[in-house]
Amino acid sequence: YGFYTGFDSDNSSGDFSEANHKVAEMLDLDPHQSNRTGKRNGETEIQENGIKRHRTSLPAPMFSRSDFSVWSILKKCIGLELSKITMPIVFNEPLSFLQRITEYMEHVYLINKACSHADPLERMQAVAAFAVSAVASQWERTGKPFNPLLGETYELTREDLGFRFISEQVSHHPPISAFYSEGLNKDFIFHGSIYPKLKFWGKSIEAEPRGTITLELLKHNEAYTWTNPTCCVHNVIIGKLWLEQYGTVEIVNHSTGDKCVLNFKPCGLFGKELHRVEGYIQDKNRKKLCIIYGKWTECLWCTDPATYETYKKNEKRGGEQKKLKASEDVIKSENDEADDMPEVQETVQFIPGSKLLWRINCRPPNSSQMYNFTSFAVSLNELEKGMEAILAPTDCRLRPDIRNMENGNMDVASKEKERLEEKQRAARKDRAKDEVEWHTRWFHQGTNPYTGTSDWLYSGGYFDRNFSDCPDIY
């Protein structure tokens, strides 16, 4: 999930502005964008054809975290629920957790691909790829998103990607974030609620996922549900931070009875299993239809069970193992050797005849100076001209602590963070004193129609833009 505390011990230095100019030069060389007009230096650009360009960098580079001791804070937290611990801003990245959830949509083309397939097996393959891609942006993201304030919201409409998205912080203790997204062509609905449970275990921080994620493909009258894997950040005390996902993810097609079982493998003693994902798709009679394999940090492939079994047998007999090269079919893992971190140099072993389901997007060249954000993440807190007039007053883009941190004003950001947290505490005391219950604005508690479990469901109406009764939280 990436809402972990920690610091990045990789103090990458470099000329941030020079990196910005290089990105701008690269964009100018793109023949498809040669007619664009508008702004530069990372600001939003409007092309002559009306397609909006989003910013390519943050206003200020990431600050160094090397002078801060994580241990001085975390030694008091061993075994505790971290959502109740107030952490200094130095451990944050300039995004709210609600914006972090929105990163599920970075590979929304996989949902579109699922919608376009007539074959239910191919639809499940695309949905499985989407579920894996949803956690891919966490790779090397060791900063902690800001905890959303109660009643905080975030909306995102991307006409170029074909969706709109709304989320709300519906509970503070326990922290629960609810979200709802729909295709602009009315072809899908994607919704869920996230209740992460974070614990600190001496050298690592573990995030246990709670809450159901639901994807509905309206044209096919299908609904898929799953829960994300457990995520763990290692070396929070000393050494280079590194992250792994582990656990079993089961994606169920409630219309056909098909199921995809994905095993996010734990690192293992020598790190050979780090980032690996293996699994299969089976029909309602438990017959295996295909095998899925890859890494959540790189790519995902599928092949038929017979081919997979033959390959594994040959592998055991010492047959030649074919590996994908970075210059051909995969992006090489960029993990560096560090204390308590396995050295991982190999990439996914390719099984001949496999079909590529998904590949991770390349990150911008200045990503290491932007909290290891993807290009999609860089655009999430962008506050475009005229946007304040139409946004809900509770939108993350209007949070002064996040905005100041993004702009490099760390002292102001820290003071604003304290002020907002104190304001939230005071409001909670006033409600308790007056015996007033908190009422969510855009979501309500109900039952997931497919799993029968408790869930937060979208009440509708957000995009009518009647924000007169929104709470004052900033």
C-alpha positions as CSV (number, residue, x, y, z in Angstrom):
1,Y,0.0,0.0,0.0
2,G,2.9,2.3,0.5
3,F,1.6,4.2,3.5
4,Y,4.7,3.1,5.5
5,T,6.9,5.2,7.7
6,G,10.5,5.3,6.9
7,F,13.3,7.2,5.2
8,D,15.1,6.7,2.0
9,S,18.8,6.1,2.7
10,D,19.7,6.6,-1.0
11,N,20.6,10.2,-1.0
12,S,20.6,10.6,-4.7
13,S,22.0,14.0,-5.5
14,G,21.9,15.8,-8.9
15,D,20.7,18.8,-10.7
16,F,16.9,18.7,-10.5
17,S,16.2,21.6,-12.8
18,E,18.5,20.1,-15.4
19,A,16.5,16.9,-15.2
20,N,13.4,18.9,-15.8
21,H,14.8,20.5,-18.9
22,K,15.8,17.1,-20.2
23,V,12.3,15.9,-19.9
24,A,11.0,19.0,-21.6
25,E,13.5,18.5,-24.5
26,M,12.4,14.9,-24.8
27,L,8.8,16.0,-25.1
28,D,9.7,18.6,-27.7
29,L,11.2,15.9,-29.8
30,D,8.0,13.9,-29.9
31,P,6.6,14.4,-33.4
32,H,3.1,13.7,-32.1
33,Q,3.3,16.6,-29.7
34,S,5.0,19.1,-32.0
35,N,1.9,21.3,-32.4
36,R,1.3,21.8,-28.7
37,T,1.0,25.2,-27.1
38,G,1.0,26.1,-23.5
39,K,3.2,26.1,-20.5
40,R,6.5,24.5,-19.7
41,N,8.6,23.6,-16.5
42,G,6.2,20.9,-15.4
43,E,3.0,22.9,-15.6
44,T,-0.1,21.7,-17.4
45,E,0.0,22.2,-21.1
46,I,-2.9,22.4,-23.6
47,Q,-2.2,21.2,-27.1
48,E,-3.9,22.7,-30.2
49,N,-5.9,19.5,-30.6
50,G,-7.4,20.1,-27.1
51,I,-5.8,17.2,-25.4
52,K,-4.4,18.2,-22.0
53,R,-0.9,17.4,-21.0
54,H,-0.2,16.8,-17.4
55,R,2.9,18.0,-15.5
56,T,6.1,16.0,-15.8
57,S,7.8,17.0,-12.5
58,L,7.0,18.3,-9.0
59,P,7.6,22.0,-8.2
60,A,10.5,21.1,-5.8
61,P,12.9,18.2,-5.5
62,M,12.7,15.6,-2.7
63,F,14.6,16.6,0.5
64,S,17.3,14.5,2.1
65,R,16.1,12.3,4.9
66,S,19.6,11.2,6.0
67,D,19.7,13.5,9.0
68,F,16.6,12.0,10.7
69,S,16.6,9.0,13.1
70,V,13.7,6.7,12.5
71,W,14.7,4.6,15.5
72,S,14.1,7.5,17.9
73,I,10.5,7.5,17.0
74,L,9.8,3.8,16.1
75,K,11.4,2.3,19.2
76,K,8.3,3.3,21.1
77,C,6.0,1.7,18.6
78,I,7.0,-2.0,18.5
79,G,3.9,-4.1,18.2
80,L,1.5,-1.1,18.1
81,E,-1.0,-0.1,15.5
82,L,0.8,2.6,13.6
83,S,-2.3,4.4,12.4
84,K,-2.5,5.8,15.9
85,I,1.0,7.1,16.0
86,T,1.7,10.7,14.8
87,M,4.8,10.7,12.6
88,P,7.0,13.7,11.6
89,I,6.5,15.1,8.1
90,V,10.0,14.0,7.1
91,F,8.8,10.5,6.6
92,N,6.0,11.5,4.2
93,E,5.6,11.9,0.5
94,P,3.5,14.8,-0.8
95,L,0.3,12.8,-1.5
96,S,-2.7,11.9,0.6
97,F,-3.5,8.2,1.0
98,L,-6.6,8.9,-1.0
99,Q,-4.4,10.0,-3.9
100,R,-2.3,6.9,-3.4
101,I,-5.4,4.7,-3.9
102,T,-6.1,6.5,-7.1
103,E,-2.9,5.0,-8.5
104,Y,-4.8,1.8,-8.9
105,M,-6.1,3.5,-12.1
106,E,-2.6,3.9,-13.7
107,H,-3.1,0.8,-15.8
108,V,-6.8,1.3,-16.5
109,Y,-6.2,0.2,-20.1
110,L,-6.2,-3.4,-18.6
111,I,-9.9,-2.9,-17.6
112,N,-10.6,-1.6,-21.1
113,K,-8.9,-4.7,-22.5
114,A,-11.0,-6.9,-20.2
115,C,-14.2,-5.1,-21.4
116,S,-13.2,-5.7,-25.1
117,H,-12.7,-9.5,-24.8
118,A,-15.5,-11.9,-25.7
119,D,-13.7,-14.9,-24.1
120,P,-14.2,-15.0,-20.3
121,L,-10.8,-16.6,-19.8
122,E,-9.2,-13.6,-21.6
123,R,-11.2,-11.2,-19.4
124,M,-10.0,-12.9,-16.2
125,Q,-6.4,-12.7,-17.5
126,A,-6.8,-9.0,-18.0
127,V,-8.4,-8.5,-14.6
128,A,-5.6,-10.5,-13.0
129,A,-3.1,-8.3,-14.7
130,F,-4.9,-5.2,-13.5
131,A,-4.9,-6.5,-9.9
132,V,-1.2,-7.0,-10.0
133,S,-0.5,-3.7,-11.7
134,A,-2.5,-1.9,-8.9
135,V,0.4,-2.6,-6.5
136,A,3.2,-2.0,-8.9
137,S,3.5,1.8,-8.3
138,Q,4.6,0.9,-4.7
139,W,7.9,-0.4,-5.9
140,E,10.7,1.7,-4.3
141,R,8.0,4.1,-2.8
142,T,9.2,4.1,0.8
143,G,7.7,7.4,1.8
144,K,4.5,7.6,3.8
145,P,1.4,9.2,2.3
146,F,-0.4,11.7,4.5
147,N,-3.2,10.2,6.6
148,P,-6.5,11.6,5.2
149,L,-8.5,13.7,7.5
150,L,-12.0,12.6,8.3
151,G,-14.2,13.8,5.5
152,E,-11.3,14.4,3.1
153,T,-12.0,13.7,-0.5
154,Y,-10.2,13.3,-3.8
155,E,-11.6,13.4,-7.3
156,L,-9.9,12.7,-10.6
157,T,-11.3,12.8,-14.1
158,R,-9.0,11.6,-16.9
159,E,-10.8,11.9,-20.2
160,D,-7.7,10.7,-22.0
161,L,-7.8,7.4,-20.0
162,G,-11.6,7.2,-20.0
163,F,-12.5,7.2,-16.3
164,R,-13.5,9.4,-13.3
165,F,-12.7,8.6,-9.7
166,I,-14.0,9.8,-6.3
167,S,-12.8,8.8,-2.8
168,E,-13.6,9.8,0.8
169,Q,-12.1,9.2,4.2
170,V,-15.2,7.7,5.9
171,S,-13.6,6.8,9.2
172,H,-10.7,8.0,11.3
173,H,-10.4,5.3,14.0
174,P,-10.1,2.8,12.4
175,P,-8.9,4.6,9.3
176,I,-11.1,3.6,6.3
177,S,-10.9,5.0,2.8
178,A,-13.7,4.4,0.3
179,F,-13.5,4.8,-3.4
180,Y,-15.6,4.6,-6.5
181,S,-14.6,4.9,-10.2
182,E,-16.5,4.5,-13.4
183,G,-15.7,4.4,-17.1
184,L,-16.7,7.5,-19.0
185,N,-18.2,5.1,-21.6
186,K,-20.3,3.4,-18.9
187,D,-18.4,0.2,-19.5
188,F,-17.1,-0.5,-15.9
189,I,-17.5,0.3,-12.3
190,F,-14.5,-0.1,-9.9
191,H,-15.1,0.4,-6.2
192,G,-14.0,-0.6,-2.7
193,S,-12.9,0.3,0.8
194,I,-9.4,0.0,2.2
195,Y,-8.8,-0.5,5.9
196,P,-5.0,-1.2,6.2
197,K,-3.7,-2.5,9.5
198,L,0.0,-1.4,10.0
199,K,2.3,-2.9,12.6
200,F,6.0,-2.3,13.4
201,W,8.1,-5.5,14.1
202,G,11.5,-4.1,15.0
203,K,13.2,-4.1,11.6
204,S,10.1,-4.0,9.4
205,I,6.7,-2.5,9.0
206,E,3.9,-4.7,7.8
207,A,0.6,-3.6,6.2
208,E,-2.1,-6.2,6.3
209,P,-4.8,-5.4,3.8
210,R,-8.4,-5.3,4.7
211,G,-11.4,-4.4,2.6
212,T,-12.9,-5.7,-0.6
213,I,-12.1,-4.5,-4.1
214,T,-14.8,-4.9,-6.7
215,L,-14.7,-4.6,-10.5
216,E,-17.9,-4.7,-12.5
217,L,-17.7,-5.2,-16.3
218,L,-21.2,-3.9,-17.2
219,K,-21.3,-5.0,-20.8
220,H,-20.6,-8.6,-19.7
221,N,-22.7,-8.4,-16.6
222,E,-19.7,-9.7,-14.6
223,A,-18.3,-8.8,-11.2
224,Y,-14.9,-9.6,-9.8
225,T,-13.7,-9.3,-6.2
226,W,-10.4,-9.6,-4.5
227,T,-8.2,-8.3,-1.6
228,N,-4.7,-7.0,-2.0
229,P,-1.6,-8.9,-0.8
230,T,0.3,-8.0,2.5
231,C,3.0,-5.5,2.1
232,C,6.2,-5.2,4.2
233,V,8.9,-2.6,4.3
234,H,12.3,-3.8,5.5
235,N,15.3,-2.1,7.0
236,V,13.4,0.7,8.6
237,I,16.1,1.1,11.3
238,I,19.3,0.8,9.3
239,G,20.3,0.0,5.7
240,K,18.5,0.6,2.5
241,L,14.8,0.3,2.6
242,W,13.2,-2.4,0.5
243,L,9.7,-3.6,0.0
244,E,8.0,-6.9,-0.6
245,Q,4.5,-8.1,-1.2
246,Y,3.4,-11.5,-0.1
247,G,0.3,-13.6,0.4
248,T,-2.4,-15.2,-1.7
249,V,-4.8,-13.1,-3.8
250,E,-8.0,-14.7,-5.0
251,I,-9.9,-13.1,-7.7
252,V,-13.4,-14.5,-8.1
253,N,-15.7,-14.0,-11.1
254,H,-19.1,-14.1,-9.5
255,S,-20.9,-14.6,-12.8
256,T,-19.0,-17.6,-14.2
257,G,-17.5,-19.1,-11.0
258,D,-14.0,-18.8,-12.5
259,K,-11.3,-18.0,-10.0
260,C,-7.7,-16.7,-10.3
261,V,-5.4,-17.6,-7.5
262,L,-2.2,-15.5,-7.4
263,N,0.6,-16.3,-4.9
264,F,2.8,-13.3,-4.2
265,K,5.9,-15.1,-3.0
266,P,7.8,-14.0,0.1
267,C,11.5,-13.2,-0.5
268,G,12.9,-16.4,0.9
269,L,16.3,-17.0,2.5
270,F,18.5,-16.1,-0.5
271,G,16.1,-13.6,-2.2
272,K,15.4,-15.9,-5.2
273,E,11.6,-15.4,-4.9
274,L,11.6,-11.6,-4.3
275,H,8.8,-9.9,-6.2
276,R,7.7,-13.1,-7.8
277,V,4.0,-13.8,-8.6
278,E,2.8,-17.3,-9.6
279,G,-0.7,-18.5,-10.0
280,Y,-3.5,-20.0,-12.1
281,I,-7.0,-19.5,-13.4
282,Q,-9.5,-22.3,-12.8
283,D,-13.1,-22.7,-13.9
284,K,-16.0,-23.5,-11.6
285,N,-15.1,-27.2,-11.7
286,R,-11.6,-26.4,-10.5
287,K,-10.0,-27.3,-13.9
288,K,-6.9,-25.2,-14.5
289,L,-7.3,-23.1,-17.6
290,C,-3.9,-21.3,-17.6
291,I,-0.9,-20.5,-15.5
292,I,0.2,-17.0,-14.7
293,Y,3.8,-16.0,-13.7
294,G,6.0,-13.0,-13.5
295,K,7.0,-10.2,-11.0
296,W,4.8,-7.4,-9.7
297,T,7.7,-5.0,-10.3
298,E,8.2,-6.0,-13.9
299,C,5.7,-8.0,-15.9
300,L,3.1,-10.7,-16.0
301,W,2.8,-13.6,-18.5
302,C,0.5,-16.5,-19.0
303,T,0.7,-19.9,-20.6
304,D,-1.3,-23.2,-20.8
305,P,-0.9,-25.7,-17.9
306,A,0.7,-28.4,-20.1
307,T,3.4,-26.1,-21.5
308,Y,4.1,-24.9,-18.0
309,E,4.5,-28.4,-16.5
310,T,6.7,-29.5,-19.4
311,Y,8.9,-26.5,-18.9
312,K,9.2,-27.2,-15.1
313,K,10.1,-30.8,-15.7
314,N,12.9,-29.8,-18.2
315,E,14.1,-27.2,-15.7
316,K,14.4,-29.9,-13.0
317,R,16.4,-32.0,-15.4
318,G,18.9,-29.2,-15.9
319,G,17.5,-27.9,-19.2
320,E,18.4,-24.6,-20.5
321,Q,16.5,-21.7,-18.9
322,K,15.6,-18.9,-21.1
323,K,15.6,-15.5,-19.6
324,L,14.2,-12.3,-20.8
325,K,16.7,-9.6,-21.5
326,A,16.1,-5.9,-20.5
327,S,16.6,-4.9,-24.1
328,E,14.0,-7.3,-25.4
329,D,11.0,-8.3,-23.4
330,V,11.3,-7.1,-19.8
331,I,12.6,-4.2,-17.7
332,K,15.4,-5.4,-15.5
333,S,15.0,-5.1,-11.8
334,E,16.9,-2.2,-10.4
335,N,17.4,-3.4,-6.8
336,D,20.8,-2.7,-5.4
337,E,22.7,-4.9,-3.0
338,A,22.3,-3.5,0.5
339,D,22.4,-4.7,4.1
340,D,19.8,-7.4,4.8
341,M,18.6,-7.2,1.3
342,P,19.0,-10.0,-1.2
343,E,20.9,-9.2,-4.4
344,V,18.4,-9.7,-7.2
345,Q,19.9,-9.6,-10.7
346,E,17.8,-12.1,-12.6
347,T,14.5,-11.2,-14.2
348,V,11.6,-13.4,-15.2
349,Q,12.4,-16.7,-16.8
350,F,10.4,-16.7,-20.0
351,I,8.5,-19.9,-21.0
352,P,8.3,-20.1,-24.8
353,G,4.8,-19.6,-26.1
354,S,3.7,-17.4,-23.2
355,K,1.5,-14.4,-23.7
356,L,2.4,-11.0,-22.2
357,L,-0.4,-9.7,-20.0
358,W,1.1,-6.6,-18.5
359,R,4.4,-4.7,-18.2
360,I,5.3,-1.9,-15.8
361,N,5.5,1.6,-17.1
362,C,8.9,3.3,-17.3
363,R,9.4,5.9,-14.6
364,P,10.4,9.5,-15.5
365,P,14.1,10.1,-15.6
366,N,14.0,12.4,-12.5
367,S,11.8,10.0,-10.5
368,S,14.4,9.3,-7.8
369,Q,14.3,13.1,-7.0
370,M,10.5,13.0,-6.9
371,Y,9.9,10.3,-4.2
372,N,10.2,7.6,-6.9
373,F,6.8,8.7,-8.3
374,T,5.5,7.4,-11.5
375,S,4.5,9.8,-14.3
376,F,0.8,9.2,-13.2
377,A,1.6,9.9,-9.5
378,V,3.4,13.2,-10.4
379,S,0.1,14.5,-11.9
380,L,-2.2,13.6,-9.0
381,N,-1.7,16.7,-6.8
382,E,-1.6,19.1,-9.7
383,L,-3.8,22.1,-9.1
384,E,-4.7,23.6,-12.4
385,K,-6.0,27.1,-13.0
386,G,-9.7,27.4,-12.3
387,M,-9.8,24.1,-10.5
388,E,-10.5,25.5,-7.0
389,A,-13.8,26.9,-8.2
390,I,-15.2,23.5,-9.0
391,L,-13.4,21.2,-6.5
392,A,-15.1,20.1,-3.3
393,P,-13.5,22.2,-0.4
394,T,-12.4,18.8,1.1
395,D,-10.3,17.8,-1.9
396,C,-6.7,16.7,-1.1
397,R,-5.3,19.3,-3.6
398,L,-6.4,22.0,-1.2
399,R,-4.6,20.6,1.9
400,P,-2.0,23.2,2.9
401,D,0.4,20.7,4.5
402,I,0.7,18.6,1.3
403,R,0.8,21.6,-0.9
404,N,3.6,23.2,1.1
405,M,5.6,20.0,1.2
406,E,5.3,19.6,-2.6
407,N,6.6,23.1,-3.0
408,G,9.6,22.4,-0.7
409,N,8.4,24.5,2.2
410,M,9.0,21.9,4.8
411,D,8.7,24.1,8.0
412,V,5.4,25.5,6.9
413,A,4.2,22.1,5.9
414,S,5.1,20.6,9.3
415,K,3.2,23.5,11.1
416,E,0.2,23.1,8.9
417,K,0.2,19.3,9.5
418,E,0.1,19.9,13.3
419,R,-2.6,22.6,12.9
420,L,-4.9,20.3,10.8
421,E,-4.4,17.4,13.2
422,E,-5.3,19.6,16.2
423,K,-8.3,21.0,14.3
424,Q,-9.5,17.5,13.7
425,R,-9.1,16.5,17.4
426,A,-11.0,19.6,18.5
427,A,-13.8,18.9,16.1
428,R,-14.0,15.3,17.4
429,K,-14.2,16.6,21.0
430,D,-17.0,19.1,20.1
431,R,-19.0,16.3,18.5
432,A,-18.6,14.1,21.5
433,K,-19.6,17.0,23.8
434,D,-22.7,17.7,21.8
435,E,-23.4,14.0,21.2
436,V,-23.4,14.6,17.4
437,E,-22.5,11.7,15.1
438,W,-20.3,12.1,12.1
439,H,-22.1,11.6,8.8
440,T,-20.2,10.6,5.7
441,R,-21.0,12.7,2.6
442,W,-20.5,10.5,-0.5
443,F,-20.4,6.9,0.8
444,H,-22.6,4.9,3.1
445,Q,-22.0,1.6,5.0
446,G,-23.7,-1.4,3.5
447,T,-23.2,-4.9,2.2
448,N,-21.1,-5.9,-0.8
449,P,-23.7,-7.5,-3.1
450,Y,-21.2,-10.1,-4.3
451,T,-19.4,-11.2,-1.2
452,G,-22.1,-10.5,1.4
453,T,-19.5,-8.8,3.6
454,S,-19.6,-5.3,5.1
455,D,-18.5,-2.6,2.6
456,W,-18.7,1.1,1.9
457,L,-20.8,1.9,-1.1
458,Y,-21.0,5.1,-3.2
459,S,-24.1,7.1,-2.5
460,G,-23.9,9.0,-5.8
461,G,-24.3,12.7,-6.6
462,Y,-20.7,13.9,-6.2
463,F,-20.4,15.1,-9.8
464,D,-23.6,17.2,-9.4
465,R,-21.2,19.5,-7.5
466,N,-23.4,20.5,-4.7
467,F,-20.8,21.1,-2.0
468,S,-22.7,23.4,0.2
469,D,-22.8,21.0,3.2
470,C,-19.2,19.8,3.0
471,P,-17.3,20.0,6.3
472,D,-14.6,22.6,7.0
473,I,-11.6,20.4,7.6
474,Y,-8.7,22.6,6.4
